[in-house]
Amino acid sequence: MSERIDAEELLTSGQLTQEWLRESGIATVKPVDLFVSLYEQTRDYIAQGVNIDDAQFTVAELNALLKGKKEGEDSADVARKYVVDNLKKYQELVAEHRESLDAYLRKHKQSQRVVISSTESQGRHKKHYFLKLEPLDGDDGETQTVPKIDPRYVQYRVKQLPRPWLLARPFMALTLVGWRRTVFLAGIFVLVLALGGPIVHALVIRKLLLLHLYIIIVSAGVFYVVRPIYDVIERSILIAPDWMSGFTVPSAQLELREVGTFESGRAIRQIRLAVYEGECPICGGSINVEDGKGEFKGRLIGECSRARAEHIYSFDHISKVGVPLRKNGYYQPKV
């Protein structure tokens, strides 16, 4: 899969497509099962922390999903014919109703639709099917192009939604608004008192007791765990600590994002783990999001894997665009 697909946008557009299929009354048509199965498998892969680029499936896997059989029960030719026939019928169905689908997606502020694509089989390499995004048609019926950013800038994408470690999972569903936010911040204050209280008491009595050490160590441990949650409330996004994302996911971000609104109009915000990346406009290397150092301390920046000190960019997780932070005149975008 050579295209850089944004997992977040694919999930949103795919969910809306499923809703449109149900509302339009064609969700029960058999070929639609191919899209639904492929979307649900892709969604499950992403939920398990798999990189979106690895969410690809063979004919045998899709055939087994569609028929409710074990993989390999049908011959390769039978499985291939079944999947290819259903894919063709699904594509014809969508083409027939594309204007309605695009209008529905546009109504929900989407600029791209989810389509089924495949890799080319070469030699012993099997053909794989996957979901990708393509621009919606314009009012004139012609396919639009996604607006391109300045070639000197970085276009970030969400490539992975890592599954948090067990200790971090309760925080991922925590909605920090109203009394919950108050209780959480009050808890932070209590922890600070628990850390400072024994120290002050030890200074007053001029003796450090074992109980003091115990309270300090326990409080410091709990504070270490909850501090990233407090920080993300203030900063909206930061580099996730290893105890949240695991040591196998380099540079994951802890993000506070809006997931809806209350009746009062206030935003509902939840915490999630995500991995953002981009492609370096200068050399084509991968841009990874890291904590800035030196003159960029206190902010997240995009660093090129090939030239971490020179090819660096700003990072905006809302617009998903980064601008060059080095002003060297000899830098030119990669052609």
FENVEN-V899539 format. One record per residue. N is the residue number from 1. RES is the residue in one letter. PHI is phi in degrees with one decimal (none if undefined). Layout:
<<N,RES,PHI> <N,RES,PHI>>
//
This chain:
<<1,M,none> <2,S,-85.6> <3,E,-75.1> <4,R,-91.3> <5,I,-95.7> <6,D,-85.9> <7,A,-61.3> <8,E,-63.9> <9,E,-68.0> <10,L,-65.5> <11,L,-64.1> <12,T,-65.3> <13,S,-65.8> <14,G,-65.5> <15,Q,-65.2> <16,L,-66.2> <17,T,-64.2> <18,Q,-62.3> <19,E,-62.5> <20,W,-63.7> <21,L,-61.1> <22,R,-68.7> <23,E,-67.8> <24,S,-85.1> <25,G,80.9> <26,I,-111.7> <27,A,-66.6> <28,T,-87.5> <29,V,-69.8> <30,K,-52.8> <31,P,-58.2> <32,V,-64.5> <33,D,-58.1> <34,L,-63.2> <35,F,-63.9> <36,V,-59.7> <37,S,-63.3> <38,L,-67.3> <39,Y,-65.6> <40,E,-65.7> <41,Q,-66.2> <42,T,-64.4> <43,R,-60.5> <44,D,-65.8> <45,Y,-59.4> <46,I,-63.4> <47,A,-62.9> <48,Q,-84.6> <49,G,91.1> <50,V,-76.8> <51,N,-60.6> <52,I,-57.0> <53,D,-67.2> <54,D,-98.0> <55,A,-84.6> <56,Q,-129.1> <57,F,-137.4> <58,T,-81.5> <59,V,-59.1> <60,A,-62.1> <61,E,-66.6> <62,L,-67.7> <63,N,-60.3> <64,A,-64.8> <65,L,-64.8> <66,L,-67.9> <67,K,-96.7> <68,G,69.3> <69,K,-106.3> <70,K,-79.5> <71,E,-61.1> <72,G,99.7> <73,E,-65.8> <74,D,-92.3> <75,S,-68.8> <76,A,-61.7> <77,D,-67.8> <78,V,-63.7> <79,A,-63.1> <80,R,-63.1> <81,K,-62.0> <82,Y,-64.2> <83,V,-68.7> <84,V,-62.4> <85,D,-63.0> <86,N,-67.6> <87,L,-64.7> <88,K,-60.8> <89,K,-66.8> <90,Y,-66.1> <91,Q,-63.6> <92,E,-66.0> <93,L,-64.8> <94,V,-67.1> <95,A,-60.7> <96,E,-66.5> <97,H,-111.0> <98,R,-60.5> <99,E,-60.0> <100,S,-67.5> <101,L,-62.7> <102,D,-63.0> <103,A,-63.6> <104,Y,-65.7> <105,L,-66.5> <106,R,-65.1> <107,K,-60.9> <108,H,-97.9> <109,K,64.2> <110,Q,-103.6> <111,S,-111.8> <112,Q,-137.4> <113,R,-109.5> <114,V,-93.2> <115,V,-128.9> <116,I,-91.6> <117,S,-129.3> <118,S,-151.0> <119,T,-86.5> <120,E,-89.2> <121,S,-75.0> <122,Q,-131.7> <123,G,59.3> <124,R,-86.8> <125,H,-77.2> <126,K,-74.4> <127,K,-75.9> <128,H,-121.2> <129,Y,-107.1> <130,F,-154.2> <131,L,-99.4> <132,K,-140.5> <133,L,-108.4> <134,E,-137.9> <135,P,-63.3> <136,L,-70.8> <137,D,-72.6> <138,G,-80.6> <139,D,-63.5> <140,D,-87.9> <141,G,87.5> <142,E,-87.5> <143,T,-66.5> <144,Q,-85.7> <145,T,-103.4> <146,V,-67.1> <147,P,-52.3> <148,K,-90.8> <149,I,-88.6> <150,D,-52.7> <151,P,-62.2> <152,R,-84.6> <153,Y,-95.2> <154,V,-102.5> <155,Q,-102.7> <156,Y,-83.4> <157,R,-143.6> <158,V,-90.2> <159,K,-98.0> <160,Q,-158.1> <161,L,-117.5> <162,P,-57.6> <163,R,-78.7> <164,P,-67.6> <165,W,-64.6> <166,L,-52.4> <167,L,-65.2> <168,A,-89.4> <169,R,-60.4> <170,P,-59.3> <171,F,-74.4> <172,M,-68.0> <173,A,-102.6> <174,L,-80.4> <175,T,-95.6> <176,L,-94.0> <177,V,-140.3> <178,G,57.2> <179,W,-67.5> <180,R,-65.2> <181,R,-62.7> <182,T,-61.4> <183,V,-63.6> <184,F,-64.3> <185,L,-65.7> <186,A,-64.6> <187,G,-62.6> <188,I,-60.7> <189,F,-62.3> <190,V,-62.6> <191,L,-64.1> <192,V,-61.9> <193,L,-63.6> <194,A,-65.2> <195,L,-76.9> <196,G,-83.9> <197,G,-57.6> <198,P,-61.3> <199,I,-66.3> <200,V,-63.2> <201,H,-63.1> <202,A,-64.6> <203,L,-67.8> <204,V,-66.6> <205,I,-88.5> <206,R,57.6> <207,K,-155.8> <208,L,-97.4> <209,L,-90.1> <210,L,-60.6> <211,L,-62.6> <212,H,-59.1> <213,L,-61.2> <214,Y,-62.1> <215,I,-63.5> <216,I,-63.9> <217,I,-65.3> <218,V,-64.1> <219,S,-63.8> <220,A,-63.4> <221,G,-64.3> <222,V,-66.7> <223,F,-63.3> <224,Y,-61.9> <225,V,-72.3> <226,V,-92.1> <227,R,-59.4> <228,P,-58.4> <229,I,-66.8> <230,Y,-63.0> <231,D,-64.5> <232,V,-70.3> <233,I,-64.6> <234,E,-81.7> <235,R,-109.0> <236,S,76.8> <237,I,-154.7> <238,L,-158.0> <239,I,-72.3> <240,A,-72.9> <241,P,-68.2> <242,D,-61.1> <243,W,-68.6> <244,M,-89.6> <245,S,-95.7> <246,G,88.5> <247,F,-84.0> <248,T,-91.2> <249,V,-111.0> <250,P,-74.6> <251,S,53.3> <252,A,-81.6> <253,Q,-109.0> <254,L,-99.6> <255,E,-128.6> <256,L,-100.6> <257,R,-126.8> <258,E,-81.7> <259,V,-119.2> <260,G,159.3> <261,T,-137.7> <262,F,-79.7> <263,E,-60.3> <264,S,-73.8> <265,G,98.1> <266,R,-72.3> <267,A,-73.2> <268,I,-94.2> <269,R,-118.4> <270,Q,-133.0> <271,I,-99.6> <272,R,-146.5> <273,L,-99.3> <274,A,-148.2> <275,V,-121.2> <276,Y,-95.7> <277,E,-151.1> <278,G,-145.1> <279,E,-115.5> <280,C,-65.5> <281,P,-68.9> <282,I,-86.7> <283,C,-121.8> <284,G,84.3> <285,G,-71.5> <286,S,-79.7> <287,I,-97.1> <288,N,-106.8> <289,V,-88.5> <290,E,-136.7> <291,D,-71.0> <292,G,-72.3> <293,K,-125.6> <294,G,61.2> <295,E,-66.7> <296,F,-107.0> <297,K,-62.3> <298,G,95.1> <299,R,-140.3> <300,L,-89.4> <301,I,-134.1> <302,G,-98.8> <303,E,-114.0> <304,C,-73.9> <305,S,-67.6> <306,R,-96.7> <307,A,-147.0> <308,R,-66.1> <309,A,-90.6> <310,E,-110.4> <311,H,-88.1> <312,I,-126.7> <313,Y,-139.7> <314,S,-70.2> <315,F,-135.6> <316,D,-124.5> <317,H,-77.7> <318,I,-84.9> <319,S,-82.5> <320,K,59.2> <321,V,-127.4> <322,G,-128.2> <323,V,-107.6> <324,P,-61.5> <325,L,-101.6> <326,R,-101.3> <327,K,-104.4> <328,N,-56.7> <329,G,-69.9> <330,Y,-83.1> <331,Y,-69.5> <332,Q,-131.0> <333,P,-59.9> <334,K,-68.4> <335,V,-83.0>>
//
